[in-house]
Amino acid sequence: MEVRLSNEDKKDALEVDLKSLPSHLKYEFLDPNHSCPVIISAKLNGPKIEILLGVLQRDIGVISYSIDEIKGISPSLCMR
């Protein structure tokens, strides 16, 4: 399964600095350039990872990387 980012998404792709994760979590990526990381359970196996990534890739437009990017939620609400 391959992610197809729109030109706008490509422009907005973040350069990511991956942090160390606890042993029960791991990184997977939604694109071949490794610019769209997601954190998943380390317990997931190959087929389950593919299913999860497929859903996330299909709905990539709703994934946000910061509070400011979450549509409909005021950042001030999250920073109390």
N, CA, C and O atoms as a CHARMM CRD file, in Angstrom:
* protein
*
  320
    1    1 MET  N      0.84300  -1.17200   0.00000 PROA 1      0.00000
    2    1 MET  CA     0.00000   0.00000   0.00000 PROA 1      0.00000
    3    1 MET  C      0.89100   1.24000   0.00000 PROA 1      0.00000
    4    1 MET  O      1.87700   1.29600   0.73500 PROA 1      0.00000
    5    2 GLU  N      0.55400   2.21500  -0.80700 PROA 2      0.00000
    6    2 GLU  CA     1.39900   3.39900  -0.96600 PROA 2      0.00000
    7    2 GLU  C      0.60600   4.64600  -0.61400 PROA 2      0.00000
    8    2 GLU  O     -0.57000   4.76300  -0.96000 PROA 2      0.00000
    9    3 VAL  N      1.25700   5.58200   0.07800 PROA 3      0.00000
   10    3 VAL  CA     0.62300   6.84700   0.42000 PROA 3      0.00000
   11    3 VAL  C      0.81300   7.81100  -0.73300 PROA 3      0.00000
   12    3 VAL  O      1.90500   7.93100  -1.28800 PROA 3      0.00000
   13    4 ARG  N     -0.24500   8.48500  -1.08100 PROA 4      0.00000
   14    4 ARG  CA    -0.15300   9.52900  -2.09900 PROA 4      0.00000
   15    4 ARG  C     -0.52600  10.83900  -1.44200 PROA 4      0.00000
   16    4 ARG  O     -1.70000  11.10800  -1.18600 PROA 4      0.00000
   17    5 LEU  N      0.48600  11.65700  -1.16800 PROA 5      0.00000
   18    5 LEU  CA     0.25800  12.94800  -0.54900 PROA 5      0.00000
   19    5 LEU  C     -0.03300  13.97800  -1.62600 PROA 5      0.00000
   20    5 LEU  O      0.57100  13.94800  -2.69800 PROA 5      0.00000
   21    6 SER  N     -0.95300  14.88800  -1.34700 PROA 6      0.00000
   22    6 SER  CA    -1.21900  15.97400  -2.27900 PROA 6      0.00000
   23    6 SER  C     -0.03800  16.93100  -2.26000 PROA 6      0.00000
   24    6 SER  O      0.80600  16.86700  -1.36600 PROA 6      0.00000
   25    7 ASN  N      0.02200  17.82200  -3.25200 PROA 7      0.00000
   26    7 ASN  CA     1.10500  18.81100  -3.28000 PROA 7      0.00000
   27    7 ASN  C      1.12000  19.65200  -2.02100 PROA 7      0.00000
   28    7 ASN  O      2.18600  20.00200  -1.51300 PROA 7      0.00000
   29    8 GLU  N     -0.07100  19.97900  -1.51200 PROA 8      0.00000
   30    8 GLU  CA    -0.16100  20.76800  -0.28400 PROA 8      0.00000
   31    8 GLU  C      0.41000  19.99300   0.89000 PROA 8      0.00000
   32    8 GLU  O      1.13100  20.55300   1.71600 PROA 8      0.00000
   33    9 ASP  N      0.08900  18.69700   0.96900 PROA 9      0.00000
   34    9 ASP  CA     0.62200  17.86500   2.04300 PROA 9      0.00000
   35    9 ASP  C      2.13200  17.75000   1.95000 PROA 9      0.00000
   36    9 ASP  O      2.82100  17.76100   2.97000 PROA 9      0.00000
   37   10 LYS  N      2.65700  17.63900   0.72300 PROA 10     0.00000
   38   10 LYS  CA     4.09700  17.53900   0.53900 PROA 10     0.00000
   39   10 LYS  C      4.78600  18.81200   1.01300 PROA 10     0.00000
   40   10 LYS  O      5.85600  18.75500   1.61800 PROA 10     0.00000
   41   11 LYS  N      4.17200  19.96300   0.73800 PROA 11     0.00000
   42   11 LYS  CA     4.74800  21.23700   1.18200 PROA 11     0.00000
   43   11 LYS  C      4.75400  21.32500   2.69700 PROA 11     0.00000
   44   11 LYS  O      5.67200  21.88200   3.29800 PROA 11     0.00000
   45   12 ASP  N      3.70000  20.75600   3.31200 PROA 12     0.00000
   46   12 ASP  CA     3.54700  20.84100   4.76100 PROA 12     0.00000
   47   12 ASP  C      4.26500  19.72100   5.51000 PROA 12     0.00000
   48   12 ASP  O      4.23900  19.68700   6.74000 PROA 12     0.00000
   49   13 ALA  N      4.90200  18.80600   4.78400 PROA 13     0.00000
   50   13 ALA  CA     5.57900  17.68000   5.44100 PROA 13     0.00000
   51   13 ALA  C      6.63100  18.21700   6.40700 PROA 13     0.00000
   52   13 ALA  O      7.43900  19.08100   6.06600 PROA 13     0.00000
   53   14 LEU  N      6.59500  17.68800   7.59200 PROA 14     0.00000
   54   14 LEU  CA     7.49600  18.14400   8.63500 PROA 14     0.00000
   55   14 LEU  C      8.77200  17.32300   8.63300 PROA 14     0.00000
   56   14 LEU  O      8.75300  16.11800   8.38200 PROA 14     0.00000
   57   15 GLU  N      9.86500  17.98300   8.91200 PROA 15     0.00000
   58   15 GLU  CA    11.08100  17.23300   9.15200 PROA 15     0.00000
   59   15 GLU  C     10.99700  16.80500  10.60800 PROA 15     0.00000
   60   15 GLU  O     10.85900  17.63800  11.50400 PROA 15     0.00000
   61   16 VAL  N     11.08000  15.53000  10.83300 PROA 16     0.00000
   62   16 VAL  CA    10.80900  15.01800  12.16900 PROA 16     0.00000
   63   16 VAL  C     12.07500  14.61100  12.89800 PROA 16     0.00000
   64   16 VAL  O     13.03700  14.12000  12.30700 PROA 16     0.00000
   65   17 ASP  N     12.04000  14.82800  14.18300 PROA 17     0.00000
   66   17 ASP  CA    13.10900  14.40700  15.07800 PROA 17     0.00000
   67   17 ASP  C     12.49800  13.31900  15.95800 PROA 17     0.00000
   68   17 ASP  O     11.75600  13.61200  16.89500 PROA 17     0.00000
   69   18 LEU  N     12.81600  12.06800  15.65000 PROA 18     0.00000
   70   18 LEU  CA    12.20000  10.95600  16.36400 PROA 18     0.00000
   71   18 LEU  C     12.85200  10.76200  17.72100 PROA 18     0.00000
   72   18 LEU  O     14.07500  10.69700  17.84100 PROA 18     0.00000
   73   19 LYS  N     12.03100  10.67300  18.70800 PROA 19     0.00000
   74   19 LYS  CA    12.48300  10.46200  20.08700 PROA 19     0.00000
   75   19 LYS  C     12.49400   8.96700  20.40400 PROA 19     0.00000
   76   19 LYS  O     11.84400   8.17400  19.72300 PROA 19     0.00000
   77   20 SER  N     13.21900   8.60600  21.41500 PROA 20     0.00000
   78   20 SER  CA    13.19900   7.22100  21.88300 PROA 20     0.00000
   79   20 SER  C     11.81700   6.90200  22.43600 PROA 20     0.00000
   80   20 SER  O     11.17200   7.74500  23.06000 PROA 20     0.00000
   81   21 LEU  N     11.37800   5.68800  22.19900 PROA 21     0.00000
   82   21 LEU  CA    10.06300   5.26700  22.66800 PROA 21     0.00000
   83   21 LEU  C     10.21200   4.15500  23.69500 PROA 21     0.00000
   84   21 LEU  O     11.20600   3.42800  23.68800 PROA 21     0.00000
   85   22 PRO  N      9.22400   4.01900  24.58000 PROA 22     0.00000
   86   22 PRO  CA     9.21500   2.86200  25.48100 PROA 22     0.00000
   87   22 PRO  C      9.14700   1.58000  24.65300 PROA 22     0.00000
   88   22 PRO  O      8.74000   1.61100  23.49200 PROA 22     0.00000
   89   23 SER  N      9.53700   0.47600  25.23800 PROA 23     0.00000
   90   23 SER  CA     9.62500  -0.79100  24.50200 PROA 23     0.00000
   91   23 SER  C      8.27800  -1.28600  23.96600 PROA 23     0.00000
   92   23 SER  O      8.25400  -2.10000  23.04200 PROA 23     0.00000
   93   24 HSD  N      7.16900  -0.81600  24.51800 PROA 24     0.00000
   94   24 HSD  CA     5.86300  -1.28300  24.05300 PROA 24     0.00000
   95   24 HSD  C      5.33500  -0.48000  22.86000 PROA 24     0.00000
   96   24 HSD  O      4.23900  -0.74900  22.36900 PROA 24     0.00000
   97   25 LEU  N      6.11000   0.50500  22.39300 PROA 25     0.00000
   98   25 LEU  CA     5.71400   1.32300  21.24800 PROA 25     0.00000
   99   25 LEU  C      6.80100   1.29600  20.18700 PROA 25     0.00000
  100   25 LEU  O      7.96600   1.02100  20.47700 PROA 25     0.00000
  101   26 LYS  N      6.39900   1.58800  18.93500 PROA 26     0.00000
  102   26 LYS  CA     7.38200   1.70800  17.85700 PROA 26     0.00000
  103   26 LYS  C      6.85800   2.65800  16.79000 PROA 26     0.00000
  104   26 LYS  O      5.66500   2.95400  16.72700 PROA 26     0.00000
  105   27 TYR  N      7.77700   3.12800  15.95300 PROA 27     0.00000
  106   27 TYR  CA     7.42400   4.01300  14.85300 PROA 27     0.00000
  107   27 TYR  C      7.13600   3.19800  13.59900 PROA 27     0.00000
  108   27 TYR  O      7.78400   2.18500  13.33700 PROA 27     0.00000
  109   28 GLU  N      6.16200   3.65200  12.83600 PROA 28     0.00000
  110   28 GLU  CA     5.91200   3.22200  11.47000 PROA 28     0.00000
  111   28 GLU  C      5.72800   4.50900  10.67500 PROA 28     0.00000
  112   28 GLU  O      5.52200   5.57300  11.25800 PROA 28     0.00000
  113   29 PHE  N      5.79900   4.42100   9.36800 PROA 29     0.00000
  114   29 PHE  CA     5.71900   5.62400   8.54000 PROA 29     0.00000
  115   29 PHE  C      4.64200   5.47300   7.48500 PROA 29     0.00000
  116   29 PHE  O      4.43000   4.39300   6.93500 PROA 29     0.00000
  117   30 LEU  N      3.96500   6.58400   7.21300 PROA 30     0.00000
  118   30 LEU  CA     2.88000   6.58400   6.24200 PROA 30     0.00000
  119   30 LEU  C      3.35900   6.86000   4.82400 PROA 30     0.00000
  120   30 LEU  O      2.56700   6.80000   3.88300 PROA 30     0.00000
  121   31 ASP  N      4.62400   7.15600   4.66000 PROA 31     0.00000
  122   31 ASP  CA     5.14000   7.45500   3.32800 PROA 31     0.00000
  123   31 ASP  C      6.55000   6.89600   3.17600 PROA 31     0.00000
  124   31 ASP  O      7.23300   6.65000   4.17100 PROA 31     0.00000
  125   32 PRO  N      6.98200   6.69600   1.94900 PROA 32     0.00000
  126   32 PRO  CA     8.30800   6.11500   1.73500 PROA 32     0.00000
  127   32 PRO  C      9.46400   7.04100   2.12300 PROA 32     0.00000
  128   32 PRO  O     10.58500   6.57200   2.32100 PROA 32     0.00000
  129   33 ASN  N      9.21000   8.33400   2.23300 PROA 33     0.00000
  130   33 ASN  CA    10.25400   9.29700   2.60200 PROA 33     0.00000
  131   33 ASN  C     10.45700   9.40800   4.10800 PROA 33     0.00000
  132   33 ASN  O     11.33000  10.14600   4.56600 PROA 33     0.00000
  133   34 HSD  N      9.66700   8.69000   4.86500 PROA 34     0.00000
  134   34 HSD  CA     9.74000   8.69700   6.33000 PROA 34     0.00000
  135   34 HSD  C      9.52800  10.09500   6.91200 PROA 34     0.00000
  136   34 HSD  O     10.18000  10.46900   7.88700 PROA 34     0.00000
  137   35 SER  N      8.61800  10.86500   6.31400 PROA 35     0.00000
  138   35 SER  CA     8.31800  12.19000   6.84900 PROA 35     0.00000
  139   35 SER  C      6.97700  12.23500   7.58200 PROA 35     0.00000
  140   35 SER  O      6.60600  13.27500   8.12500 PROA 35     0.00000
  141   36 CYS  N      6.25100  11.12200   7.60300 PROA 36     0.00000
  142   36 CYS  CA     4.95700  11.06200   8.30300 PROA 36     0.00000
  143   36 CYS  C      4.96500   9.89900   9.29200 PROA 36     0.00000
  144   36 CYS  O      4.36500   8.85700   9.02600 PROA 36     0.00000
  145   37 PRO  N      5.63800  10.06600  10.42900 PROA 37     0.00000
  146   37 PRO  CA     5.69600   8.96900  11.39200 PROA 37     0.00000
  147   37 PRO  C      4.40900   8.84700  12.20200 PROA 37     0.00000
  148   37 PRO  O      3.71800   9.83400  12.45500 PROA 37     0.00000
  149   38 VAL  N      4.10700   7.62500  12.59900 PROA 38     0.00000
  150   38 VAL  CA     3.02800   7.36300  13.54300 PROA 38     0.00000
  151   38 VAL  C      3.58400   6.40300  14.58700 PROA 38     0.00000
  152   38 VAL  O      4.46400   5.59300  14.29400 PROA 38     0.00000
  153   39 ILE  N      3.07300   6.49900  15.78400 PROA 39     0.00000
  154   39 ILE  CA     3.50300   5.62400  16.87400 PROA 39     0.00000
  155   39 ILE  C      2.43100   4.56500  17.05700 PROA 39     0.00000
  156   39 ILE  O      1.24900   4.87400  17.21000 PROA 39     0.00000
  157   40 ILE  N      2.86400   3.30800  17.04000 PROA 40     0.00000
  158   40 ILE  CA     1.92500   2.19900  17.18000 PROA 40     0.00000
  159   40 ILE  C      2.42200   1.23700  18.25700 PROA 40     0.00000
  160   40 ILE  O      3.54600   1.35500  18.74400 PROA 40     0.00000
  161   41 SER  N      1.57900   0.30100  18.61300 PROA 41     0.00000
  162   41 SER  CA     1.95000  -0.72100  19.57600 PROA 41     0.00000
  163   41 SER  C      2.99500  -1.65400  18.96300 PROA 41     0.00000
  164   41 SER  O      2.87200  -2.05500  17.80500 PROA 41     0.00000
  165   42 ALA  N      4.01300  -1.99300  19.73600 PROA 42     0.00000
  166   42 ALA  CA     5.04100  -2.93100  19.28200 PROA 42     0.00000
  167   42 ALA  C      4.48700  -4.35700  19.20800 PROA 42     0.00000
  168   42 ALA  O      5.13300  -5.23600  18.63700 PROA 42     0.00000
  169   43 LYS  N      3.31700  -4.59600  19.77000 PROA 43     0.00000
  170   43 LYS  CA     2.71100  -5.92600  19.74800 PROA 43     0.00000
  171   43 LYS  C      2.03800  -6.25500  18.41600 PROA 43     0.00000
  172   43 LYS  O      1.72700  -7.41600  18.15000 PROA 43     0.00000
  173   44 LEU  N      1.80900  -5.23900  17.57600 PROA 44     0.00000
  174   44 LEU  CA     1.14900  -5.49500  16.30200 PROA 44     0.00000
  175   44 LEU  C      2.06900  -6.28200  15.37900 PROA 44     0.00000
  176   44 LEU  O      3.27700  -6.05100  15.34900 PROA 44     0.00000
  177   45 ASN  N      1.47800  -7.22900  14.61400 PROA 45     0.00000
  178   45 ASN  CA     2.26500  -7.99500  13.66400 PROA 45     0.00000
  179   45 ASN  C      2.07800  -7.43500  12.25400 PROA 45     0.00000
  180   45 ASN  O      1.30600  -6.49500  12.06200 PROA 45     0.00000
  181   46 GLY  N      2.76600  -7.99100  11.28200 PROA 46     0.00000
  182   46 GLY  CA     2.75900  -7.49700   9.90200 PROA 46     0.00000
  183   46 GLY  C      1.39100  -7.20200   9.31600 PROA 46     0.00000
  184   46 GLY  O      1.14900  -6.07200   8.89000 PROA 46     0.00000
  185   47 PRO  N      0.46900  -8.19100   9.27500 PROA 47     0.00000
  186   47 PRO  CA    -0.84200  -7.92300   8.67300 PROA 47     0.00000
  187   47 PRO  C     -1.63700  -6.84300   9.41000 PROA 47     0.00000
  188   47 PRO  O     -2.30900  -6.02500   8.78300 PROA 47     0.00000
  189   48 LYS  N     -1.55700  -6.84500  10.73100 PROA 48     0.00000
  190   48 LYS  CA    -2.28900  -5.83100  11.49500 PROA 48     0.00000
  191   48 LYS  C     -1.69300  -4.44500  11.27500 PROA 48     0.00000
  192   48 LYS  O     -2.42400  -3.45600  11.23100 PROA 48     0.00000
  193   49 ILE  N     -0.37700  -4.36600  11.14000 PROA 49     0.00000
  194   49 ILE  CA     0.27500  -3.08600  10.85600 PROA 49     0.00000
  195   49 ILE  C     -0.18100  -2.57100   9.49700 PROA 49     0.00000
  196   49 ILE  O     -0.48900  -1.38900   9.34800 PROA 49     0.00000
  197   50 GLU  N     -0.22700  -3.45900   8.50800 PROA 50     0.00000
  198   50 GLU  CA    -0.65000  -3.06100   7.15800 PROA 50     0.00000
  199   50 GLU  C     -2.08400  -2.53700   7.15700 PROA 50     0.00000
  200   50 GLU  O     -2.38300  -1.54600   6.49100 PROA 50     0.00000
  201   51 ILE  N     -2.97000  -3.19900   7.90300 PROA 51     0.00000
  202   51 ILE  CA    -4.36500  -2.75100   7.99200 PROA 51     0.00000
  203   51 ILE  C     -4.43900  -1.37200   8.63900 PROA 51     0.00000
  204   51 ILE  O     -5.11100  -0.47300   8.13300 PROA 51     0.00000
  205   52 LEU  N     -3.74100  -1.21400   9.76300 PROA 52     0.00000
  206   52 LEU  CA    -3.74500   0.07100  10.46300 PROA 52     0.00000
  207   52 LEU  C     -3.18500   1.17900   9.58200 PROA 52     0.00000
  208   52 LEU  O     -3.79000   2.24500   9.47400 PROA 52     0.00000
  209   53 LEU  N     -2.04600   0.94400   8.95400 PROA 53     0.00000
  210   53 LEU  CA    -1.44400   1.95800   8.09300 PROA 53     0.00000
  211   53 LEU  C     -2.34200   2.27900   6.90300 PROA 53     0.00000
  212   53 LEU  O     -2.39400   3.42400   6.45500 PROA 53     0.00000
  213   54 GLY  N     -3.04400   1.27800   6.39300 PROA 54     0.00000
  214   54 GLY  CA    -3.98500   1.52000   5.30200 PROA 54     0.00000
  215   54 GLY  C     -5.08900   2.48400   5.70300 PROA 54     0.00000
  216   54 GLY  O     -5.43800   3.38800   4.94300 PROA 54     0.00000
  217   55 VAL  N     -5.63700   2.29100   6.89200 PROA 55     0.00000
  218   55 VAL  CA    -6.69000   3.19400   7.39200 PROA 55     0.00000
  219   55 VAL  C     -6.12500   4.60300   7.58800 PROA 55     0.00000
  220   55 VAL  O     -6.75000   5.58800   7.19200 PROA 55     0.00000
  221   56 LEU  N     -4.94800   4.69300   8.19600 PROA 56     0.00000
  222   56 LEU  CA    -4.34000   5.99900   8.43200 PROA 56     0.00000
  223   56 LEU  C     -3.97900   6.69300   7.12300 PROA 56     0.00000
  224   56 LEU  O     -4.13900   7.90800   7.00200 PROA 56     0.00000
  225   57 GLN  N     -3.49700   5.93700   6.14700 PROA 57     0.00000
  226   57 GLN  CA    -3.16000   6.51700   4.84800 PROA 57     0.00000
  227   57 GLN  C     -4.40600   7.01200   4.13100 PROA 57     0.00000
  228   57 GLN  O     -4.39300   8.07800   3.51600 PROA 57     0.00000
  229   58 ARG  N     -5.47100   6.24400   4.21000 PROA 58     0.00000
  230   58 ARG  CA    -6.73200   6.63200   3.56100 PROA 58     0.00000
  231   58 ARG  C     -7.25900   7.94500   4.13700 PROA 58     0.00000
  232   58 ARG  O     -7.81300   8.77200   3.41300 PROA 58     0.00000
  233   59 ASP  N     -7.08200   8.12400   5.43500 PROA 59     0.00000
  234   59 ASP  CA    -7.61900   9.30700   6.11100 PROA 59     0.00000
  235   59 ASP  C     -6.51400  10.25800   6.54200 PROA 59     0.00000
  236   59 ASP  O     -6.63500  10.90900   7.58000 PROA 59     0.00000
  237   60 ILE  N     -5.43800  10.35100   5.76300 PROA 60     0.00000
  238   60 ILE  CA    -4.27500  11.15000   6.15500 PROA 60     0.00000
  239   60 ILE  C     -4.62000  12.62600   6.37000 PROA 60     0.00000
  240   60 ILE  O     -3.92800  13.31700   7.11900 PROA 60     0.00000
  241   61 GLY  N     -5.66800  13.10700   5.73000 PROA 61     0.00000
  242   61 GLY  CA    -6.05800  14.50800   5.87300 PROA 61     0.00000
  243   61 GLY  C     -6.51300  14.89000   7.27000 PROA 61     0.00000
  244   61 GLY  O     -6.56400  16.07700   7.59100 PROA 61     0.00000
  245   62 VAL  N     -6.84400  13.91400   8.10900 PROA 62     0.00000
  246   62 VAL  CA    -7.32000  14.22200   9.45500 PROA 62     0.00000
  247   62 VAL  C     -6.23600  14.06200  10.51200 PROA 62     0.00000
  248   62 VAL  O     -6.48400  14.28800  11.69600 PROA 62     0.00000
  249   63 ILE  N     -5.03300  13.67200  10.08700 PROA 63     0.00000
  250   63 ILE  CA    -3.92800  13.49900  11.03400 PROA 63     0.00000
  251   63 ILE  C     -3.22600  14.83400  11.21600 PROA 63     0.00000
  252   63 ILE  O     -2.89300  15.50600  10.24000 PROA 63     0.00000
  253   64 SER  N     -3.00300  15.21500  12.46200 PROA 64     0.00000
  254   64 SER  CA    -2.34800  16.47900  12.77400 PROA 64     0.00000
  255   64 SER  C     -1.09700  16.22900  13.59600 PROA 64     0.00000
  256   64 SER  O     -1.01400  15.25100  14.33800 PROA 64     0.00000
  257   65 TYR  N     -0.13200  17.11700  13.45900 PROA 65     0.00000
  258   65 TYR  CA     1.12100  16.97800  14.18400 PROA 65     0.00000
  259   65 TYR  C      1.28700  18.00300  15.29400 PROA 65     0.00000
  260   65 TYR  O      2.24600  17.92900  16.06200 PROA 65     0.00000
  261   66 SER  N      0.37500  18.95200  15.39100 PROA 66     0.00000
  262   66 SER  CA     0.44100  19.91800  16.48400 PROA 66     0.00000
  263   66 SER  C     -0.97300  20.36200  16.83400 PROA 66     0.00000
  264   66 SER  O     -1.90300  20.16000  16.05300 PROA 66     0.00000
  265   67 ILE  N     -1.13100  20.95400  17.98400 PROA 67     0.00000
  266   67 ILE  CA    -2.44300  21.42200  18.42500 PROA 67     0.00000
  267   67 ILE  C     -3.00000  22.45400  17.45200 PROA 67     0.00000
  268   67 ILE  O     -4.20500  22.49000  17.20100 PROA 67     0.00000
  269   68 ASP  N     -2.12500  23.29200  16.90500 PROA 68     0.00000
  270   68 ASP  CA    -2.56800  24.33100  15.97200 PROA 68     0.00000
  271   68 ASP  C     -3.20300  23.76000  14.70800 PROA 68     0.00000
  272   68 ASP  O     -4.02300  24.42800  14.07700 PROA 68     0.00000
  273   69 GLU  N     -2.84100  22.54800  14.33300 PROA 69     0.00000
  274   69 GLU  CA    -3.35000  21.94200  13.11100 PROA 69     0.00000
  275   69 GLU  C     -4.67800  21.22200  13.28900 PROA 69     0.00000
  276   69 GLU  O     -5.30800  20.84900  12.29900 PROA 69     0.00000
  277   70 ILE  N     -5.11500  21.02000  14.52100 PROA 70     0.00000
  278   70 ILE  CA    -6.37100  20.30600  14.76700 PROA 70     0.00000
  279   70 ILE  C     -7.52000  21.26600  14.52000 PROA 70     0.00000
  280   70 ILE  O     -7.73200  22.21500  15.27500 PROA 70     0.00000
  281   71 LYS  N     -8.25200  21.00600  13.45500 PROA 71     0.00000
  282   71 LYS  CA    -9.34800  21.89700  13.06600 PROA 71     0.00000
  283   71 LYS  C    -10.49600  21.79900  14.05800 PROA 71     0.00000
  284   71 LYS  O    -10.89600  20.70500  14.45500 PROA 71     0.00000
  285   72 GLY  N    -11.01800  22.94100  14.45000 PROA 72     0.00000
  286   72 GLY  CA   -12.17600  22.96900  15.31400 PROA 72     0.00000
  287   72 GLY  C    -11.86600  22.98200  16.80100 PROA 72     0.00000
  288   72 GLY  O    -12.78300  23.10200  17.61300 PROA 72     0.00000
  289   73 ILE  N    -10.60100  22.86200  17.17900 PROA 73     0.00000
  290   73 ILE  CA   -10.22800  22.88700  18.58800 PROA 73     0.00000
  291   73 ILE  C     -9.30700  24.07400  18.82600 PROA 73     0.00000
  292   73 ILE  O     -8.26400  24.20200  18.18500 PROA 73     0.00000
  293   74 SER  N     -9.69400  24.92300  19.73400 PROA 74     0.00000
  294   74 SER  CA    -8.88200  26.08100  20.06300 PROA 74     0.00000
  295   74 SER  C     -7.65100  25.64300  20.85200 PROA 74     0.00000
  296   74 SER  O     -7.78800  24.91800  21.83800 PROA 74     0.00000
  297   75 PRO  N     -6.44600  26.06400  20.44400 PROA 75     0.00000
  298   75 PRO  CA    -5.23700  25.70500  21.20200 PROA 75     0.00000
  299   75 PRO  C     -5.31300  26.14700  22.65500 PROA 75     0.00000
  300   75 PRO  O     -4.74000  25.49200  23.52600 PROA 75     0.00000
  301   76 SER  N     -6.00600  27.24000  22.93400 PROA 76     0.00000
  302   76 SER  CA    -6.11200  27.70800  24.31500 PROA 76     0.00000
  303   76 SER  C     -6.86400  26.70500  25.19700 PROA 76     0.00000
  304   76 SER  O     -6.61000  26.61800  26.39800 PROA 76     0.00000
  305   77 LEU  N     -7.78700  25.95200  24.59800 PROA 77     0.00000
  306   77 LEU  CA    -8.53100  24.94100  25.33400 PROA 77     0.00000
  307   77 LEU  C     -7.59100  23.81800  25.80000 PROA 77     0.00000
  308   77 LEU  O     -7.78900  23.25200  26.87500 PROA 77     0.00000
  309   78 CYS  N     -6.58400  23.49900  25.00500 PROA 78     0.00000
  310   78 CYS  CA    -5.66100  22.41700  25.30900 PROA 78     0.00000
  311   78 CYS  C     -4.51200  22.85400  26.21100 PROA 78     0.00000
  312   78 CYS  O     -3.76200  22.00900  26.70000 PROA 78     0.00000
  313   79 MET  N     -4.36300  24.13800  26.43800 PROA 79     0.00000
  314   79 MET  CA    -3.20900  24.65000  27.18500 PROA 79     0.00000
  315   79 MET  C     -3.59700  25.26000  28.50800 PROA 79     0.00000
  316   79 MET  O     -2.94700  26.19800  28.96800 PROA 79     0.00000
  317   80 ARG  N     -4.61500  24.76200  29.11600 PROA 80     0.00000
  318   80 ARG  CA    -5.05500  25.31000  30.40600 PROA 80     0.00000
  319   80 ARG  C     -4.16400  24.88500  31.52200 PROA 80     0.00000
  320   80 ARG  O     -4.39400  25.25800  32.67200 PROA 80     0.00000
